[in-house]
Amino acid sequence: MAGLIDRVDVLVISPHPDDAELGMGGTILRLKSEGRKVGILDLTNGEPTPYGSPETRAAETAEATKILGIDWRGNLGLPNRSLQATLEARALLAGYIRQLRPRWIFAPYWEDAHPDHVAATQLAEAARFWAKLTKIDLPGDPWYPERIWYYFCIHLRLIPQPAFIVDISPFWEQKLAAIRCYRSQFSVGPRAESPTFFDRFAEQAGTWGWAIGVRYGEPFASKEPVGLSGLRELL
């Protein structure tokens, strides 16, 4: 799938395979149901981990990608555990943005205990700016995505105030199915113990859903004001 680059409406920047599914799998499914073309760009292969391998993670990612119905998915091939927002990485990511030409970029929330997540957000913000530059040695034509939204996939026990919450109730089970594809990460070791990782995960999604009067929700942050043309879409 990564070999063919075509335009997408939404590009999700994921530090590791599984972060996009965890942070906004339900919103991805909702976007797909609305006819949006969605791409995911994993920055690393996520390995090493205690129970995984590059081959295992690639197979798990392919399975999850199929469940979500993603239009395009690629991997930038940057180093796991030592991801940095270097100029070289910025150029690579900006090149993908210029070729995929998304209207919106989604990146991890900017505050986190995991250095890879913080670096991924810094990289996404800088690459968004570089993607619009002229007279620069990058593939594709200049392109500037309208917005960056920030999804929550946080390793801190932190509950930020979101800019908005998306109702993912109709897509909850499908989101879980995509996450369960990553068996090496969530079905073995400490996360498989009771109370299970998935019990806590459902409680969190239920809390965000409760905040907007629905069963399950996914929160998003923004560094810029959110504009509305009307109030009909508000729950």
WOGIBEL-V301409 format. One record per backbone hydrogen bond with DSSP energy under -1.0 kcal/mol. NH is the residue of the N-H (numbers start at 1). CO is the residue of the C=O. E is the energy in kcal/mol with one decimal. If there is no record, write none. Layout:
BEGIN
NH&CO&E  NH&CO&E
END
This chain:
BEGIN
8&100&-2.4  9&37&-1.9  10&37&-2.0  11&104&-2.2  12&39&-2.8  13&106&-3.4  14&41&-2.2  19&16&-1.9  22&18&-2.5  23&19&-2.9  24&20&-2.4  25&21&-1.6  28&24&-2.5  29&25&-2.0  30&26&-2.1  31&27&-3.0  32&28&-2.5  33&29&-2.1  34&30&-1.2  35&32&-1.7  36&31&-2.5  39&10&-2.8  40&72&-2.0  41&12&-2.8  42&74&-2.6  43&14&-2.8  57&53&-2.9  58&54&-2.0  59&55&-2.0  60&56&-2.5  61&57&-2.7  62&58&-2.1  63&59&-1.8  64&60&-2.4  65&61&-2.6  66&62&-1.7  67&63&-1.7  68&64&-2.2  69&65&-1.2  70&65&-1.7  71&38&-1.9  72&38&-1.2  74&40&-2.1  76&42&-2.8  78&43&-2.9  86&84&-1.8  90&86&-2.3  91&87&-2.2  92&88&-2.0  93&89&-2.5  94&90&-2.8  95&91&-2.1  96&92&-1.5  97&93&-2.3  98&94&-2.3  99&95&-1.4  100&96&-3.0  101&97&-2.5  103&9&-1.7  104&9&-1.8  105&147&-2.4  106&11&-2.4  107&149&-2.5  109&151&-1.9  118&114&-1.7  119&115&-2.6  120&116&-2.3  121&117&-1.8  122&118&-2.2  123&119&-2.6  124&120&-2.4  125&121&-2.4  126&122&-2.2  127&123&-2.7  128&124&-2.0  129&125&-1.3  130&126&-2.4  131&127&-2.3  132&129&-1.3  133&130&-1.8  138&136&-1.9  143&131&-2.1  146&103&-1.5  147&103&-1.2  149&105&-2.8  150&221&-2.3  151&107&-2.2  158&156&-2.0  163&220&-2.6  164&220&-1.7  166&218&-2.8  168&216&-1.8  171&168&-1.8  172&169&-1.2  175&171&-2.5  176&172&-2.5  177&173&-2.1  178&174&-1.9  179&175&-2.2  180&176&-2.7  182&179&-1.9  183&181&-2.1  185&182&-1.4  186&182&-1.8  187&183&-2.0  192&189&-1.8  193&190&-1.5  197&191&-2.0  200&196&-1.7  201&197&-2.3  202&198&-2.2  203&199&-1.9  204&200&-2.2  205&201&-2.2  206&202&-2.5  207&203&-2.0  208&204&-2.1  209&205&-2.2  210&206&-2.8  211&207&-1.7  212&209&-1.4  213&210&-1.1  214&209&-2.8  217&205&-1.8  218&166&-1.9  220&164&-2.4  221&150&-2.6  234&231&-1.2
END
